[in-house]
Amino acid sequence: MAARTIAIYGKGGIGKSFTTTNLSATFALMQKRVLQLGCDPKHDSTTSLFGGISLPTVTDLFSEKNALNQPLTISDIVFRRDIAGFPQPIYGIELGGPQVGRGCGGRGIISGFDILEKLGIFKWDLDIILMDFLGDVVCGGFATPLARSLSEEVILVTNNDRQSIFTANNICQANNYFRTVGGKSRLLGLIINRDDGSGVAEKYAEAAGITVLMKVPYNSEARDRDDSFDFAIRLPEIRDKFQALARNILENRIVPCEAGGLDFMGFVRLFGDVSDDAPQPATAEELFAPKKSTSPAAETATQTPADNEELKMQRSIARLPAEEQEVYRMVEEEEKSISEIADLTHREESVVRELLASARKTLTRLFFEN
């Protein structure tokens, strides 16, 4: 029987990896064979799951193997952790991504899934595959499980702040779009993490027609567990919530949502009154208009002592002999070395040094004469 696949989406930093990790651990305690798949270039989804170990990524290992003309194997990228008291091991994979500024993270996700499919991921003897996805990147690569129906179900994770809810709304809209073109991923609902009781996320969920699956209150001890690479479900009040959710998922008690998400104006109006006025356009004339001149007296009045010192120095430099001024500016303003200046001006280095020394001596006199 094929594994059940669930994509968990959320804005970076709001606790989606915390949620995914504790849900993975809960399923394992329920005798289920679970794989947690980290789908974030930061490749830190499974860190707590593996006791602080950073797993090698599919992206990096594929590059290394490819350079050596060697095939990538399951054992290269899939890791297991056997945890005392858990009846099943937990498996982990990190897709990874390019280093900052050196490639497209979304393209890395697409390539990573291509590799995993070739290795038969959806034929492995697993019960659950949880995909931990960064949700606040809008490029198509991060929508891969929705676009290609690789995840049967989708869960959104949010806090009660507007930006994390906005991200959840974007994913809801994306999933709805893919459903209109043949996608089969079903939205199970929304998890409110670090719930402060304000009801903001619940207000959004009601307006958007999304089921609230679980509310996890802020708990400093749970945070400390996560920070020390342990499971928050070791705390009874957290464990009970995750167990209830896991049972509801396994026993198909959750009716998928048909929500399409809110349009932008519908979304922002949840948070307060919004003006219906059109934005006022700027004109080319005002942007290209010449600057208004000011009188010398007014200009002097607005100058600081530092400005006056700088003006004195610039006037003094301008009074240097041409050769000395050229060398001084190349050293002080262009930060060129003596040898570079000698090459550029076709002078001996000794001559350049003499001109520079003379320029500095003259500048001292001119500056204090002004």
C-alpha positions in Angstrom: 0.0 0.0 0.0 1.4 3.4 -1.0 2.3 5.8 1.8 -0.1 8.6 2.7 1.5 11.9 1.7 0.9 15.2 3.6 2.5 18.5 2.7 2.8 20.9 5.7 3.1 24.5 4.6 3.9 27.6 6.6 5.8 30.9 6.7 9.5 30.5 7.8 10.0 30.8 11.5 6.4 30.2 12.7 6.9 26.6 13.8 6.1 24.4 10.8 9.2 22.2 11.4 8.3 22.0 15.1 4.8 20.9 14.0 6.0 18.4 11.4 8.6 16.9 13.8 6.2 16.4 16.6 3.6 15.0 14.3 6.2 12.6 12.9 7.1 11.5 16.4 3.4 11.0 17.2 2.8 8.8 14.2 5.9 6.7 15.1 4.6 6.2 18.6 1.4 5.0 17.0 3.3 2.2 15.3 3.5 4.0 11.9 6.5 4.0 9.6 7.1 7.7 9.0 9.4 9.6 6.7 9.9 13.3 7.3 11.0 15.1 4.1 12.5 18.6 4.6 11.7 20.8 1.6 13.5 24.0 2.6 16.9 25.3 1.4 17.9 25.8 5.0 17.7 22.0 5.4 16.9 22.2 9.1 13.5 20.4 9.2 14.9 17.2 10.6 17.5 18.7 13.0 15.4 18.2 16.1 14.2 14.8 14.8 17.8 13.6 14.7 18.9 15.0 18.0 20.7 18.1 16.5 22.4 16.3 13.6 22.3 18.1 10.3 21.6 15.6 7.6 23.5 15.6 4.3 21.2 16.9 1.6 20.0 15.4 -1.7 21.2 18.5 -3.6 24.8 18.3 -2.2 25.1 14.5 -2.5 23.8 14.4 -6.0 26.4 17.1 -7.1 29.2 15.1 -5.4 28.2 11.8 -6.9 27.6 13.3 -10.3 31.1 14.9 -10.3 32.5 11.4 -9.7 30.2 9.8 -12.2 28.6 7.6 -9.5 25.0 6.8 -9.0 23.1 8.2 -6.0 21.6 5.5 -3.8 18.8 5.4 -1.2 21.4 4.9 1.6 23.2 8.1 0.5 20.2 10.3 1.3 17.8 8.5 3.6 18.6 8.3 7.3 16.9 6.6 10.2 16.8 7.3 13.9 15.9 4.8 16.5 14.6 6.5 19.6 14.3 4.8 23.0 10.7 4.1 23.8 9.5 4.4 20.2 8.2 1.2 18.6 9.2 2.4 15.1 12.3 4.2 13.8 11.7 7.6 12.1 13.2 8.3 8.6 14.5 11.6 7.4 15.5 13.3 4.1 16.6 16.9 3.5 16.3 18.1 -0.1 18.5 21.1 0.6 19.2 23.8 -2.0 21.8 26.1 -3.4 24.0 28.4 -1.3 22.7 31.9 -0.8 22.8 33.8 -4.1 24.1 30.9 -6.1 21.0 29.3 -7.5 17.2 28.9 -7.4 15.8 27.1 -4.4 12.6 26.2 -6.2 14.6 24.6 -9.0 16.4 22.6 -6.3 13.0 21.3 -5.0 11.9 20.2 -8.5 15.2 18.5 -9.1 15.1 16.9 -5.7 11.7 15.4 -6.3 12.8 14.1 -9.7 15.7 12.2 -7.9 13.4 10.8 -5.2 10.9 9.6 -7.7 13.6 7.8 -9.7 14.6 6.1 -6.4 11.0 5.0 -5.9 10.0 7.1 -2.9 6.3 6.5 -3.4 6.8 2.8 -3.5 8.8 2.5 -0.3 7.3 0.5 2.6 6.1 3.5 4.6 2.8 4.6 6.2 3.2 8.3 6.2 5.4 10.8 4.3 5.3 14.3 5.9 6.7 17.0 3.6 7.9 20.1 5.5 7.5 23.0 3.0 8.5 26.6 3.2 5.4 28.5 2.3 6.4 32.2 1.8 8.3 31.6 -1.4 5.9 32.0 -4.4 7.9 30.4 -7.1 6.5 27.3 -8.7 9.2 24.9 -7.3 7.8 25.2 -3.8 4.4 24.3 -5.1 5.7 21.1 -6.6 3.6 18.7 -4.4 0.4 20.7 -5.3 1.2 21.1 -9.0 2.0 17.5 -9.5 -0.4 16.1 -6.8 2.5 14.5 -5.0 0.8 15.2 -1.7 -2.6 13.8 -1.2 -3.3 16.3 1.6 -2.2 19.8 2.7 -2.0 21.3 6.2 -1.4 25.0 6.8 0.5 26.2 9.9 0.2 29.7 11.0 0.4 32.0 14.1 -2.0 34.8 14.9 0.1 37.5 13.0 -1.0 38.9 9.7 2.1 37.9 7.7 1.9 34.2 8.6 -1.8 34.1 7.9 -1.2 35.9 4.5 1.2 33.1 3.7 -1.4 30.5 4.6 -3.9 32.3 2.4 -1.4 32.2 -0.5 -1.0 28.5 -0.3 -4.8 28.0 0.0 -5.2 30.0 -3.2 -2.4 28.1 -5.0 -3.9 24.7 -4.0 -7.3 25.9 -5.2 -5.8 27.0 -8.6 -4.1 23.6 -9.1 -7.4 21.9 -8.3 -9.1 23.8 -11.1 -6.5 22.4 -13.6 -6.6 18.8 -12.4 -4.7 18.8 -9.1 -5.9 16.4 -6.5 -4.3 17.7 -3.3 -6.9 18.2 -0.6 -6.7 20.9 2.0 -7.3 19.4 5.4 -7.2 22.6 7.4 -5.1 24.9 9.5 -3.0 24.5 12.6 -2.5 27.6 14.9 0.9 27.4 16.5 1.9 29.5 19.5 -1.7 30.4 20.0 -2.0 33.6 22.1 -5.8 33.4 22.4 -6.3 36.5 20.2 -8.5 34.7 17.8 -7.0 36.4 14.7 -6.2 33.2 12.8 -9.6 31.7 13.7 -11.3 34.8 12.3 -9.4 34.3 9.1 -10.2 30.6 9.0 -13.9 31.2 9.4 -13.9 33.9 6.7 -12.0 31.6 4.3 -13.9 28.4 5.1 -10.9 26.6 6.5 -11.1 24.1 9.3 -9.0 24.8 12.4 -7.4 21.4 13.1 -5.4 22.1 16.2 -4.4 25.1 18.4 -1.0 24.7 20.1 -0.6 27.3 22.9 2.7 29.1 23.5 4.6 27.0 26.0 8.1 27.9 27.1 8.9 24.4 28.1 7.9 23.1 24.7 10.1 25.7 23.1 13.0 24.6 25.3 12.5 21.0 24.3 12.6 22.0 20.6 15.7 24.2 21.1 17.5 21.3 22.8 16.6 18.9 19.9 13.9 17.0 21.8 10.2 16.4 21.3 7.6 18.7 22.7 5.1 15.8 22.8 6.9 14.5 25.8 4.8 17.1 27.6 1.3 15.7 28.3 -0.6 18.9 27.3 1.3 19.0 23.9 1.2 15.2 23.4 -2.6 15.1 23.8 -3.2 17.6 21.0 -0.9 15.9 18.5 -2.3 12.5 19.3 -5.8 13.7 18.7 -4.8 15.3 15.4 -2.9 12.1 14.3 -5.9 9.9 15.1 -8.2 12.2 13.1 -5.9 12.0 10.1 -5.4 8.2 10.3 -9.1 7.5 10.8 -10.2 9.9 8.0 -12.3 12.0 10.4 -11.3 15.3 8.8 -13.5 16.5 5.9 -11.3 18.3 3.4 -12.0 22.0 2.9 -13.2 23.5 -0.4 -11.7 26.9 0.5 -10.3 28.9 -2.3 -8.7 31.6 -0.1 -9.5 35.2 0.2 -8.7 37.9 -2.4 -6.4 40.6 -1.3 -9.0 43.2 -0.3 -11.1 40.5 1.4 -8.0 39.5 3.4 -6.8 43.0 4.5 -10.3 44.0 5.5 -10.1 41.3 8.2 -7.5 43.4 10.0 -9.2 46.8 9.9 -10.8 49.5 7.8 -9.3 50.0 4.4 -9.7 53.0 2.3 -11.4 52.6 -1.1 -9.5 55.5 -2.5 -7.3 54.8 -5.5 -3.5 55.4 -4.9 -2.4 58.8 -6.1 0.0 58.5 -9.1 3.3 60.4 -9.1 4.1 62.4 -12.3 7.3 62.4 -14.4 7.4 66.2 -14.0 7.7 66.1 -10.3 10.3 63.3 -10.3 12.4 65.0 -13.0 11.9 68.5 -11.7 15.1 70.5 -11.1 16.0 70.9 -7.5 15.1 74.2 -5.9 18.2 76.4 -5.4 18.9 77.8 -1.9 20.7 80.9 -0.9 24.3 80.6 0.3 23.2 81.8 3.7 20.5 79.1 4.0 22.9 76.4 2.8 25.4 77.5 5.4 22.8 77.5 8.1 21.9 73.8 7.5 25.5 72.6 7.4 27.0 70.7 10.3 30.5 71.2 11.5 31.5 68.0 9.8 30.1 69.3 6.5 32.2 72.5 6.9 35.4 70.6 7.5 34.8 68.5 4.4 34.2 71.6 2.3 37.4 73.1 3.6 39.3 70.0 2.7 37.9 69.8 -0.8 38.7 73.5 -1.4 42.2 72.8 -0.2 42.7 69.8 -2.5 41.5 71.8 -5.5 44.3 74.3 -4.8 47.0 71.7 -5.1 49.3 71.7 -8.2 47.8 69.4 -10.9 50.3 66.6 -10.5 50.1 66.5 -6.7 46.2 66.7 -6.8 46.1 63.8 -9.2 48.3 61.5 -7.1 46.5 62.5 -3.8 43.0 61.8 -5.2 44.1 58.4 -6.6 45.5 57.4 -3.2 42.8 58.8 -0.9 39.6 58.7 -3.0 40.3 55.8 -5.4 42.4 53.8 -2.8 45.0 52.9 -5.4 48.5 51.7 -4.3 51.7 53.5 -5.2 52.6 50.8 -7.7 49.2 51.0 -9.4 49.5 54.8 -9.7 53.1 54.5 -11.1 51.8 52.1 -13.8 48.8 54.3 -14.6 50.6 57.6 -14.7 53.9 56.3 -16.2 56.0 57.6 -13.4 58.6 56.0 -11.2 57.3 54.9 -7.8 59.8 57.2 -6.1 58.3 60.2 -8.0 54.8 59.2 -7.0 55.9 59.0 -3.3 57.5 62.5 -3.5 54.3 64.0 -5.1 52.2 62.4 -2.4 54.3 63.6 0.4 54.4 67.1 -1.1 50.6 67.1 -1.5 50.0 66.1 2.1 52.4 68.8 3.4 50.8 71.5 1.2 47.3 70.4 2.2 48.1 70.8 5.9 49.1 74.4 5.3 46.2 75.2 3.0 43.6 73.7 5.3 44.6 75.7 8.3 45.0 78.9 6.3 41.3 78.8 5.2 
